[in-house]
Amino acid sequence: MKKLKEQLKLQKDIEVPYHVWRFLGTNSKFILVRGDEASLGEDFGKIEELRKAVEFYVDQLGGKIKWENT
């Protein structure tokens, strides 16, 4: 499966596996891609905004994220 940063270039939505979206709700079944922004289920944002949102959840679970260079 291609990563979001790769899909943004292709302009194709990404199907999210059940074991992921079941915790976030049915609105999160797809990562929607529009221009240079994406949505993980609700609002659209640029990749840096989405990373900060994901980092919040990972921090709540006691983890840290190291991002690849884009």
Secondary structure, 3 states (H helix, E strand, C coil): CCCHHHHHHHCCCEECCHHHHHHHCHHHCEEEEECCEEECCCCEECHHHHHHHHHHHHHHCCCCCCCCCC
